């Protein structure tokens, strides 16, 4: 098996890069954090990395809507970066976008990847407020390599613009027919729900995460990198007491780590082409 190198992008208002880097390292990857300026200027050799992460935050202050200004910068950057990112995935590599990173991938048109243009958007929560809590997710059948073998996830969300909207009904139906939907907000029985606050933003069909056709691009609103240790769980002290009473060990890993482990284990054994045109200046 080969070593996996992960690249995490930071700068311009991104603020979860260290947590995402920690997740990749805990999952077994060698991780590098680099400023988005280097990506925009074509000074990052993408072929040196097998996993590219766009973390959460507020890139460019959410001007023009969350992720839109960053998407524009990537689209019109030197070296046709948007096309390079498509080639990067076609060569067998993976991209993960969390929260603001998900918003970026949607507004780039990389998710769901129905053609070259943007077909979806993520807009303001129905509540009109920033929502921050842990919520249940059910994992749906999809080609996504990050979620293989997972049925349910309990993860934190923290966003103001998480409601997924499609440009038309045909696009909405294509998400289901093409198995692009990876995660749905769920109630305490694990069933998809539109009910607030279990569905924190009112996203139609309870959509919480999407993948592209290859399953190698994942975008999600929740923050798995904030749930790497069981002690991150909001009820961990109560669970610890219950485990002690029943003489059971408390898990060490949080529910978010498995997503990173799945991707990195896949990349360790999956062959990748090396033909990205980006190069270090």
C-alpha positions as CSV (number, residue, x, y, z in Angstrom):
1,X,0.0,0.0,0.0
2,X,1.2,3.5,-0.8
3,X,1.4,6.5,1.5
4,X,-1.5,9.0,1.1
5,X,-0.7,12.7,1.0
6,X,-3.6,15.1,1.9
7,X,-3.6,18.8,1.1
8,X,-5.8,21.1,3.2
9,X,-6.5,24.6,1.8
10,X,-6.6,27.6,4.2
11,X,-6.7,31.4,4.0
12,X,-9.2,34.1,3.0
13,X,-11.5,33.3,5.9
14,X,-11.3,29.5,6.1
15,X,-11.0,28.6,9.8
16,X,-11.3,24.8,10.2
17,X,-8.0,23.8,8.5
18,X,-6.2,22.5,11.6
19,X,-9.2,20.2,12.6
20,X,-9.4,18.8,9.1
21,X,-5.6,18.2,9.0
22,X,-5.8,16.5,12.3
23,X,-8.5,14.2,11.0
24,X,-6.5,13.2,8.0
25,X,-3.4,12.5,10.1
26,X,-5.4,10.4,12.6
27,X,-6.7,8.5,9.6
28,X,-3.2,7.7,8.4
29,X,-2.4,10.4,5.8
30,X,0.6,12.7,5.7
31,X,-0.9,16.2,5.7
32,X,0.0,19.6,4.4
33,X,-1.8,22.9,5.0
34,X,-1.2,25.5,2.3
35,X,-2.7,29.0,1.6
36,X,-5.3,29.3,-1.1
37,X,-3.2,32.0,-2.7
38,X,-0.8,29.4,-3.8
39,X,-3.6,27.3,-5.4
40,X,-4.9,30.4,-7.2
41,X,-1.5,31.2,-8.6
42,X,-0.8,27.7,-9.8
43,X,2.0,27.2,-7.3
44,X,0.7,23.9,-5.9
45,X,1.5,20.6,-7.6
46,X,-1.8,18.8,-7.2
47,X,-0.4,15.6,-8.4
48,X,1.6,15.4,-5.2
49,X,-1.6,14.8,-3.2
50,X,-4.3,12.2,-3.3
51,X,-6.8,14.0,-1.0
52,X,-7.7,17.6,-1.4
53,X,-9.7,19.2,1.5
54,X,-11.7,22.5,1.5
55,X,-12.6,23.1,5.1
56,X,-15.4,25.2,6.7
57,X,-15.3,28.8,7.6
58,X,-16.4,32.0,5.9
59,X,-14.3,32.3,2.7
60,X,-14.1,35.9,1.5
61,X,-16.6,36.9,4.3
62,X,-19.4,35.1,2.5
63,X,-19.6,37.9,0.0
64,X,-22.0,37.2,-2.9
65,X,-23.3,34.3,-0.8
66,X,-21.4,31.5,1.0
67,X,-18.6,30.1,-1.1
68,X,-19.5,32.1,-4.2
69,X,-16.6,34.6,-4.2
70,X,-14.1,31.7,-3.7
71,X,-15.7,29.8,-6.5
72,X,-15.4,32.7,-8.8
73,X,-11.7,33.1,-8.0
74,X,-11.1,29.4,-8.7
75,X,-13.1,29.5,-11.9
76,X,-11.2,32.5,-13.4
77,X,-7.8,31.8,-11.8
78,X,-4.7,31.3,-13.8
79,X,-4.3,27.8,-15.3
80,X,-8.0,26.9,-15.5
81,X,-8.2,25.6,-12.0
82,X,-11.7,24.4,-12.2
83,X,-10.8,22.1,-15.1
84,X,-7.7,21.0,-13.1
85,X,-9.9,20.0,-10.2
86,X,-12.1,17.8,-12.5
87,X,-9.0,16.2,-14.0
88,X,-7.7,15.7,-10.4
89,X,-10.7,13.6,-9.6
90,X,-10.8,11.8,-13.0
91,X,-7.2,10.7,-12.1
92,X,-8.5,8.8,-9.1
93,X,-8.0,11.4,-6.4
94,X,-10.6,12.6,-3.8
95,X,-12.0,16.0,-2.8
96,X,-13.7,16.7,0.5
97,X,-15.7,19.9,1.1
98,X,-17.1,20.6,4.5
99,X,-19.6,23.3,5.2
100,X,-18.1,26.3,3.4
101,X,-16.1,23.8,1.4
102,X,-19.4,22.1,0.4
103,X,-20.8,25.5,-0.6
104,X,-17.7,26.1,-2.7
105,X,-18.0,22.8,-4.6
106,X,-21.7,23.3,-5.3
107,X,-21.0,26.8,-6.7
108,X,-18.1,25.6,-8.7
109,X,-20.4,23.1,-10.3
110,X,-18.3,20.2,-9.2
111,X,-21.2,18.9,-7.1
112,X,-23.3,17.2,-8.2
113,X,-21.4,17.5,-11.4
114,X,-24.3,17.5,-13.8
115,X,-22.4,19.1,-16.7
116,X,-20.0,22.0,-16.3
117,X,-22.4,24.7,-14.9
118,X,-23.7,25.3,-11.4
119,X,-27.1,23.6,-11.0
120,X,-27.6,23.9,-7.2
121,X,-27.1,26.4,-4.5
122,X,-27.0,26.5,-0.7
123,X,-29.0,29.4,0.7
124,X,-30.1,30.8,4.1
125,X,-31.6,28.5,6.7
126,X,-35.4,28.6,7.0
127,X,-34.9,29.7,10.6
128,X,-33.2,32.9,9.4
129,X,-30.5,32.2,12.0
130,X,-27.0,30.6,12.3
131,X,-27.7,27.0,13.5
132,X,-25.2,25.2,15.8
133,X,-26.0,21.7,17.2
134,X,-25.4,18.0,16.8
135,X,-27.8,16.3,14.5
136,X,-28.5,12.8,13.3
137,X,-27.8,11.8,9.7
138,X,-28.9,8.7,7.7
139,X,-26.4,7.5,5.1
140,X,-28.1,6.7,1.8
141,X,-27.0,4.3,-1.0
142,X,-24.4,6.0,-3.2
143,X,-21.0,5.4,-4.8
144,X,-19.4,7.7,-2.2
145,X,-16.1,6.1,-1.0
146,X,-16.2,8.2,2.2
147,X,-19.4,6.7,3.6
148,X,-19.0,3.0,2.6
149,X,-20.2,0.7,5.4
150,X,-21.8,3.5,7.4
151,X,-25.6,3.6,8.2
152,X,-26.0,6.5,10.6
153,X,-23.9,9.5,11.7
154,X,-24.3,11.9,14.6
155,X,-22.3,15.1,13.8
156,X,-22.3,18.8,14.6
157,X,-23.5,21.4,12.2
158,X,-22.8,25.1,12.4
159,X,-23.9,27.2,9.5
160,X,-26.2,30.0,8.3
161,X,-26.6,29.0,4.7
162,X,-27.2,25.2,4.5
163,X,-30.5,24.9,2.6
164,X,-29.9,23.1,-0.7
165,X,-32.0,24.3,-3.6
166,X,-32.0,23.0,-7.2
167,X,-32.4,25.2,-10.3
168,X,-35.5,23.2,-11.3
169,X,-37.4,20.0,-10.6
170,X,-35.5,18.0,-13.2
171,X,-32.3,18.7,-11.3
172,X,-33.8,17.8,-8.0
173,X,-35.0,14.5,-9.5
174,X,-31.5,13.9,-11.0
175,X,-30.0,13.9,-7.5
176,X,-32.1,10.9,-6.5
177,X,-31.9,9.0,-9.8
178,X,-28.1,9.5,-10.0
179,X,-27.5,8.4,-6.4
180,X,-25.8,11.8,-5.7
181,X,-27.5,12.1,-2.2
182,X,-25.1,10.8,0.4
183,X,-26.5,12.1,3.7
184,X,-29.9,13.1,4.9
185,X,-30.9,14.8,8.2
186,X,-32.7,12.3,10.3
187,X,-34.9,12.1,13.5
188,X,-33.9,10.0,16.5
189,X,-35.3,6.9,14.7
190,X,-32.9,7.4,11.8
191,X,-35.6,8.4,9.4
192,X,-35.1,11.4,7.0
193,X,-36.9,14.5,8.3
194,X,-38.0,18.0,7.3
195,X,-38.8,18.8,11.0
196,X,-36.8,21.6,12.7
197,X,-34.5,21.4,14.5
198,X,-33.5,17.9,13.4
199,X,-33.3,19.3,9.9
200,X,-31.4,22.5,10.8
201,X,-31.9,24.4,7.6
202,X,-35.1,23.2,5.8
203,X,-33.2,21.5,3.0
204,X,-35.7,19.8,0.7
205,X,-35.7,16.0,0.9
206,X,-33.5,16.5,4.0
207,X,-30.4,16.6,1.9
208,X,-27.2,17.1,4.0
209,X,-24.5,15.9,1.7
210,X,-23.8,15.0,-1.9
211,X,-21.3,13.2,-4.0
212,X,-20.4,13.3,-7.7
213,X,-20.9,10.4,-10.1
214,X,-17.4,8.9,-9.3
215,X,-18.1,8.9,-5.5
216,X,-14.7,10.6,-5.0
217,X,-16.0,14.1,-4.4
218,X,-18.0,14.6,-1.1
219,X,-19.6,17.7,0.1
220,X,-21.5,17.9,3.4
221,X,-22.7,20.6,5.8
222,X,-21.9,18.8,9.0
223,X,-18.4,18.9,10.5
224,X,-16.9,15.4,10.9
225,X,-13.6,17.0,11.8
226,X,-15.2,18.3,15.0
227,X,-16.2,14.8,16.0
228,X,-12.9,12.9,15.9
229,X,-12.8,11.8,19.6
230,X,-15.6,10.4,21.6
231,X,-15.0,13.2,24.2
232,X,-16.2,15.6,21.5
233,X,-19.7,14.1,21.9
234,X,-22.0,16.5,23.8
235,X,-23.2,13.6,26.1
236,X,-19.9,11.9,26.6
237,X,-19.8,12.3,30.3
238,X,-23.2,10.7,30.7
239,X,-22.2,7.9,28.4
240,X,-19.0,7.4,30.4
241,X,-21.0,7.0,33.6
242,X,-23.3,4.6,31.9
243,X,-20.4,2.6,30.5
244,X,-18.7,2.5,33.9
245,X,-21.9,1.1,35.5
246,X,-22.2,-1.5,32.9
247,X,-18.5,-2.3,32.9
248,X,-18.1,-1.5,29.3
249,X,-15.2,0.5,27.7
250,X,-16.0,3.9,26.3
251,X,-15.1,4.2,22.6
252,X,-12.1,6.4,21.9
253,X,-12.9,7.5,18.4
254,X,-15.7,10.0,17.6
255,X,-18.2,9.3,14.8
256,X,-16.5,11.7,12.3
257,X,-13.2,9.9,12.0
258,X,-14.5,7.0,9.9
259,X,-15.2,9.2,6.9
260,X,-11.5,10.1,6.7
261,X,-10.4,6.6,7.4
262,X,-12.6,5.3,4.6
263,X,-11.2,7.7,2.1
264,X,-7.6,7.2,3.0
265,X,-7.8,3.4,3.1
266,X,-9.4,3.6,-0.4
267,X,-6.6,5.8,-1.7
268,X,-3.9,3.6,-0.2
269,X,-4.9,0.7,-2.5
270,X,-6.4,2.6,-5.4
271,X,-4.2,3.4,-8.4
272,X,-4.0,7.1,-9.4
273,X,-2.9,8.6,-12.7
274,X,-0.4,11.5,-12.5
275,X,-1.2,14.0,-15.2
276,X,-2.4,17.2,-13.4
277,X,-1.0,20.2,-15.3
278,X,-0.5,22.4,-12.2
279,X,3.1,22.7,-11.1
280,X,5.1,24.5,-8.5
281,X,6.5,27.9,-9.6
